[in-house]
Amino acid sequence: QAGREVRIIVKPEEIDDYQAHTLAKDIANEIEQTMQYPGQIQVTVIRETRSVSYAK
């Protein structure tokens, strides 16, 4: 891929899974319409919740 990836990190409380999928498709379409590039560009929307605990 040689750096042909766009990652978008979103807040999980502000966007649901369907909206994340739609956002990725919208950004990919915008890239196709406005840029010229060889090969493909991967668009990834990251929506995650983390919970961390420590044991002592």
C-alpha distances in whole Angstrom, upper triangle without the diagonal:
4,6,5,7,11,14,17,20,23,27,27,31,30,28,28,25,26,26,22,21,23,21,18,19,21,18,16,19,19,16,17,20,20,17,16,12,11,9,8,8,8,12,13,17,19,22,24,27,28,31,32,36,37,40,42
4,6,8,12,14,18,20,24,27,29,32,31,29,30,28,29,28,24,24,25,23,20,21,22,19,17,20,21,17,18,21,20,17,16,12,11,10,10,10,11,14,15,19,20,24,25,29,29,32,33,36,37,40,42
4,6,9,11,15,17,21,24,26,29,28,26,27,25,26,25,22,21,23,20,17,19,20,17,15,19,18,15,17,20,18,15,15,12,12,11,10,9,9,11,13,16,17,21,23,26,26,30,31,34,35,38,40
4,7,10,13,17,20,23,25,28,27,25,25,23,24,23,20,19,20,18,15,16,17,14,12,15,15,12,13,16,15,13,12,9,10,9,7,5,6,9,11,14,16,20,22,26,27,30,32,35,37,40,42
4,7,10,13,16,20,21,24,23,21,22,20,21,20,16,16,17,15,12,14,15,12,11,14,14,11,13,17,16,14,15,12,13,11,9,5,5,6,8,11,13,16,19,22,23,27,28,32,34,37,39
4,7,10,13,17,18,21,20,18,19,18,19,17,14,14,15,12,9,12,13,9,9,13,12,10,13,16,15,13,15,14,15,14,11,7,6,5,6,8,10,14,17,20,22,25,27,31,33,36,39
4,7,10,13,15,18,17,15,17,15,17,15,12,13,14,11,9,13,13,10,11,15,15,13,16,18,18,17,19,17,19,17,14,11,8,6,5,6,7,11,13,16,18,22,23,27,29,33,35
4,6,10,12,15,14,12,14,13,15,13,9,11,12,9,8,12,12,10,12,15,14,14,17,19,18,18,21,20,21,20,17,13,11,8,6,5,6,9,12,15,17,20,22,26,29,32,35
4,7,9,12,11,11,13,13,15,13,10,13,14,11,11,15,15,13,15,18,18,17,21,22,22,22,24,23,25,24,20,17,14,11,9,6,5,6,9,11,13,17,19,23,25,29,32
4,6,9,8,7,10,11,13,10,8,12,13,10,11,15,15,14,16,19,18,19,22,23,23,24,26,26,28,26,23,19,17,13,11,7,6,5,8,10,13,16,19,23,26,29,32
4,6,5,7,9,11,14,12,10,14,15,13,14,18,18,17,20,22,22,22,25,27,27,27,30,30,31,30,26,23,20,17,14,10,9,6,8,8,11,14,17,21,24,27,30
4,5,5,7,9,12,10,9,13,14,13,15,18,18,18,20,23,23,24,27,28,28,29,32,31,33,31,27,24,21,18,14,11,9,5,6,7,10,13,16,20,23,27,30
4,6,7,11,13,12,12,15,16,15,17,20,20,20,23,25,25,26,29,30,30,31,34,34,36,34,30,27,24,21,18,14,13,9,10,9,12,14,18,21,24,28,31
4,7,10,12,10,10,14,14,13,15,18,17,18,21,22,22,24,26,27,27,29,32,32,34,32,29,25,23,19,17,13,13,10,11,12,15,18,21,24,28,31,34
4,7,8,6,6,10,10,10,12,15,14,15,18,19,20,21,24,25,25,27,30,29,31,30,26,23,20,17,14,11,11,8,11,12,16,18,22,25,29,32,35
4,6,5,6,9,10,10,12,14,15,16,18,20,21,23,24,26,27,28,31,30,32,30,26,23,20,17,14,11,11,8,10,12,16,18,22,25,29,32,35
4,5,5,6,9,10,11,13,14,16,17,19,20,21,23,25,26,27,29,29,30,27,23,21,18,15,12,10,10,8,10,12,16,19,22,26,29,32,36
4,5,5,6,9,10,11,12,14,16,17,18,20,21,23,25,26,28,28,29,27,23,21,18,15,13,11,12,11,14,16,20,23,26,29,33,36,39
4,5,5,6,9,10,10,12,14,15,16,18,20,21,22,24,26,26,28,26,22,20,18,14,13,10,12,10,14,16,20,23,26,30,33,36,39
4,5,5,6,9,10,11,12,14,15,17,18,20,21,22,25,24,26,24,20,17,14,11,9,6,8,7,11,14,17,21,24,28,31,34,37
4,5,5,6,9,10,11,12,14,16,17,19,20,21,23,23,24,22,18,16,13,10,9,7,10,10,14,17,20,23,26,30,33,36,40
4,5,5,6,9,10,11,12,14,15,16,18,20,22,22,24,22,19,16,14,11,11,10,13,13,16,19,23,26,29,33,36,39,43
4,5,5,6,9,10,10,12,14,15,16,18,21,21,23,21,18,15,13,9,9,8,11,11,15,18,22,25,28,32,35,38,41
4,6,5,6,9,10,11,12,14,16,16,18,18,20,18,14,11,9,6,6,6,10,11,15,19,22,25,28,32,34,38,41
4,6,5,6,9,10,11,12,14,15,17,17,19,17,14,12,10,8,9,10,13,15,19,22,25,29,31,35,38,41,44
4,5,5,6,9,10,11,12,14,17,18,20,19,15,13,13,10,11,11,15,16,20,23,26,30,33,36,39,43,46
4,5,5,6,9,10,11,12,15,15,17,16,13,11,10,7,10,10,13,16,19,23,25,29,31,35,38,41,44
4,5,5,6,9,10,10,13,13,14,13,10,8,8,6,9,11,15,17,21,24,27,31,33,37,39,43,45
4,5,5,6,9,10,12,13,15,15,12,11,11,10,13,14,18,20,24,27,30,34,36,40,43,46,49
4,5,5,6,8,11,13,16,16,13,12,13,11,14,15,18,21,24,28,30,34,36,40,43,46,49
4,5,5,6,8,9,12,12,10,8,10,10,13,15,18,21,24,28,30,34,36,40,42,46,48
4,6,6,7,9,11,11,10,9,11,11,15,17,21,23,27,30,33,37,39,42,45,48,51
4,6,8,11,14,15,13,13,15,14,18,19,23,25,29,32,35,39,41,45,47,51,53
4,7,10,14,15,14,13,15,15,18,20,23,26,29,33,35,39,41,44,47,50,53
4,6,10,12,11,11,14,14,18,20,23,26,29,33,35,38,40,44,46,49,52
4,7,10,10,11,14,16,19,22,25,28,31,35,37,40,42,46,48,51,54
4,7,8,8,12,14,18,21,24,27,30,33,35,39,40,44,46,49,51
4,7,9,12,15,19,22,25,28,31,34,36,40,41,44,46,49,52
4,7,10,13,16,20,23,26,29,32,34,37,39,42,44,47,50
4,6,10,13,16,19,22,25,29,30,34,36,39,41,44,47
4,6,10,13,16,19,22,26,27,31,33,36,38,41,44
4,6,10,13,16,19,22,24,28,29,33,35,38,41
4,7,10,13,16,20,22,26,28,31,34,37,40
4,6,10,12,16,18,22,24,28,30,33,36
4,6,10,13,16,20,22,26,29,32,35
4,6,10,12,16,18,22,25,28,31
4,7,10,14,17,20,23,27,30
4,7,10,13,17,20,23,26
4,7,10,14,17,20,23
4,6,10,13,17,20
4,7,10,14,17
4,7,10,13
4,7,10
4,7
4
